[in-house]
């Protein structure tokens, strides 16, 4: 059986329309103009990954929430599980961008880091 999907690649600024077709156990990729497009397209149809940006609570009245992001991508199918853990975090120290908020989310190698400055 042949199944095909068309996606817009976000691997580089070109934004190529890529057609990904499964032929047996192999993936055929057409339309990518850079070498990263094939890898992105196959991953997007087999195991899409995303980074997470959010906010977490703090104990500070003058800064009740701090913005955060993951320092790596996580499987799209697991986003809600990651968000449950992120939503349980409360920061009790003043942070600056890049400071570690939580390591090893859901037992993975992906960490949560601050993206705003609470020290100003």
C-alpha positions as CSV (number, residue, x, y, z in Angstrom):
1,X,0.0,0.0,0.0
2,X,1.3,3.5,-0.9
3,X,0.5,6.3,1.4
4,X,1.6,9.9,0.8
5,X,1.5,13.2,2.7
6,X,2.6,16.7,1.8
7,X,4.2,18.9,4.5
8,X,5.8,22.3,4.7
9,X,9.4,21.9,5.8
10,X,10.5,24.3,8.6
11,X,14.1,22.9,8.7
12,X,15.4,26.1,7.0
13,X,14.0,29.4,5.8
14,X,13.0,28.1,2.3
15,X,9.8,26.5,3.5
16,X,9.7,23.8,0.9
17,X,6.5,21.8,0.1
18,X,7.7,18.2,0.6
19,X,5.9,15.1,-0.4
20,X,6.6,12.1,1.7
21,X,5.6,8.7,0.4
22,X,5.9,5.3,2.2
23,X,6.8,2.5,-0.2
24,X,6.9,-0.7,1.8
25,X,9.2,0.0,4.7
26,X,11.0,2.9,3.1
27,X,10.2,6.6,2.8
28,X,10.6,8.5,-0.4
29,X,11.0,12.3,0.0
30,X,10.6,14.8,-2.9
31,X,10.6,18.6,-3.0
32,X,13.3,19.4,-0.4
33,X,15.9,21.8,-1.5
34,X,18.3,21.3,1.3
35,X,19.8,18.2,2.9
36,X,17.9,18.7,6.2
37,X,14.6,18.5,4.5
38,X,14.6,14.7,4.1
39,X,15.4,14.1,7.7
40,X,12.8,16.6,8.9
41,X,10.1,15.2,6.6
42,X,10.6,11.6,7.6
43,X,10.7,12.5,11.3
44,X,7.6,14.6,11.0
45,X,5.5,11.8,9.6
46,X,7.0,9.0,11.8
47,X,7.6,10.7,15.2
48,X,7.0,14.4,15.2
49,X,9.0,16.4,17.8
50,X,8.4,19.8,19.3
51,X,10.0,22.2,21.8
52,X,7.8,23.5,24.6
53,X,7.5,27.1,25.7
54,X,5.5,28.0,28.8
55,X,5.5,29.7,32.2
56,X,5.9,28.3,35.7
57,X,4.8,29.7,39.1
58,X,7.2,31.5,41.4
59,X,7.0,32.4,45.1
60,X,7.7,36.1,44.3
61,X,4.8,38.5,44.4
62,X,6.6,40.9,42.1
63,X,7.3,38.1,39.6
64,X,4.5,35.5,40.0
65,X,5.4,33.6,36.8
66,X,8.6,33.1,34.8
67,X,8.8,32.1,31.2
68,X,10.5,28.8,30.4
69,X,11.4,26.5,27.5
70,X,12.7,23.0,27.0
71,X,16.3,22.8,25.9
72,X,15.5,20.1,23.4
73,X,12.6,18.6,21.5
74,X,10.1,16.2,22.9
75,X,7.8,13.8,21.1
76,X,4.6,15.6,20.1
77,X,2.5,12.6,21.4
78,X,3.9,13.3,24.9
79,X,3.4,17.0,25.1
80,X,0.5,16.9,27.6
81,X,2.5,14.6,30.0
82,X,5.4,17.1,29.8
83,X,3.1,20.0,30.5
84,X,1.7,18.2,33.6
85,X,5.2,18.1,35.0
86,X,6.0,21.6,34.0
87,X,2.7,22.9,35.5
88,X,3.7,21.4,38.9
89,X,7.0,23.4,39.1
90,X,7.3,26.4,41.5
91,X,10.5,28.5,41.3
92,X,11.9,29.8,44.7
93,X,15.1,31.5,43.5
94,X,15.6,34.5,41.3
95,X,16.6,33.3,37.8
96,X,18.1,34.8,34.7
97,X,17.8,33.5,31.1
98,X,19.4,30.1,30.6
99,X,19.3,29.2,34.3
100,X,18.1,25.6,34.9
101,X,14.6,25.3,36.3
102,X,14.2,21.5,36.2
103,X,16.5,18.7,34.9
104,X,15.4,15.5,33.2
105,X,11.7,16.1,32.5
106,X,9.8,12.8,32.6
107,X,13.1,11.0,33.0
108,X,14.4,12.2,29.7
109,X,17.5,14.2,28.8
110,X,15.4,17.3,28.2
111,X,15.6,20.1,30.7
112,X,13.5,23.1,31.5
113,X,15.4,26.5,31.4
114,X,14.3,30.1,32.2
115,X,13.9,32.5,29.3
116,X,13.3,35.7,31.3
117,X,15.3,37.7,33.8
118,X,13.9,37.8,37.3
119,X,17.0,39.7,38.7
120,X,16.3,43.1,37.2
